[in-house]
Amino acid sequence: MAGGPGAGRPDASPPSWFAQFVPALRQGLIDLVELAGLRDEDPRHGDARRAALVEAVAGGDGEAASPLLAVELDETQAQLLGRC
């Protein structure tokens, strides 16, 4: 399916299921981070980068978001693999 939520719709608003899904996904990710202990050593680690990532995504700036997300995923993977 091309485009994002609401693509091709006249008002381009996300469907109602999307609005319900996002909070559940957010909470699930928060729970996962807590259960995995990813923030035990430094609870503020990556906060500035995540804020910049949110700002880039909200502003539609994929070029800025891409490297921020890549670093975030690499560091999260390294933390998870270090716990195995």
C-alpha positions as CSV (number, residue, x, y, z in Angstrom):
1,M,0.0,0.0,0.0
2,A,1.5,3.3,-1.1
3,G,1.6,6.3,1.1
4,G,1.0,6.6,4.8
5,P,-2.1,6.5,7.0
6,G,-4.9,8.4,5.3
7,A,-3.1,8.5,1.9
8,G,-5.5,9.0,-0.9
9,R,-8.3,10.1,1.3
10,P,-9.7,13.6,0.7
11,D,-9.2,14.8,4.3
12,A,-5.9,12.9,4.7
13,S,-6.7,12.2,8.3
14,P,-5.5,8.9,9.8
15,P,-8.2,6.2,10.1
16,S,-9.7,5.7,13.6
17,W,-7.9,2.3,14.1
18,F,-4.6,4.1,13.7
19,A,-5.4,6.6,16.4
20,Q,-6.2,3.7,18.7
21,F,-3.1,1.7,17.7
22,V,-0.5,4.4,18.3
23,P,-1.0,4.8,22.1
24,A,-1.0,1.0,22.5
25,L,2.2,0.7,20.5
26,R,3.8,3.5,22.4
27,Q,3.0,1.9,25.8
28,G,4.1,-1.5,24.6
29,L,7.5,-0.1,23.6
30,I,7.8,1.7,26.9
31,D,7.0,-1.6,28.7
32,L,9.6,-3.4,26.5
33,V,12.3,-1.0,27.4
34,E,11.6,-1.3,31.1
35,L,11.4,-5.1,31.0
36,A,14.6,-5.3,29.1
37,G,16.3,-2.9,31.5
38,L,17.6,-0.7,28.6
39,R,17.5,2.4,30.7
40,D,18.9,1.0,33.9
41,E,22.4,2.4,33.5
42,D,21.5,5.8,32.2
43,P,17.8,6.7,32.2
44,R,18.4,9.8,30.1
45,H,20.6,8.1,27.5
46,G,19.5,9.0,24.0
47,D,16.8,11.5,25.1
48,A,18.2,14.4,23.1
49,R,18.6,12.2,20.0
50,R,15.0,10.8,20.4
51,A,13.6,14.3,20.7
52,A,15.5,15.3,17.5
53,L,14.1,12.2,15.8
54,V,10.5,13.0,16.8
55,E,11.0,16.6,15.6
56,A,12.4,15.4,12.3
57,V,9.6,12.9,11.7
58,A,6.9,15.4,12.7
59,G,8.4,17.9,10.3
60,G,8.6,15.4,7.5
61,D,12.4,15.6,7.3
62,G,13.4,12.1,6.3
63,E,17.0,13.1,5.6
64,A,17.4,14.2,9.2
65,A,15.4,11.4,10.7
66,S,17.2,8.5,8.9
67,P,20.6,8.8,10.6
68,L,19.1,9.5,14.0
69,L,17.0,6.3,13.7
70,A,19.9,4.3,12.5
71,V,22.0,5.2,15.5
72,E,19.0,4.6,17.8
73,L,18.5,1.1,16.4
74,D,22.2,0.2,16.4
75,E,22.6,1.2,20.0
76,T,19.4,-0.6,21.1
77,Q,20.6,-3.7,19.3
78,A,24.0,-3.5,21.0
79,Q,22.4,-3.1,24.4
80,L,20.1,-6.1,23.9
81,L,22.8,-8.3,22.5
82,G,25.0,-7.4,25.5
83,R,22.3,-8.7,27.8
84,C,22.1,-12.2,26.3
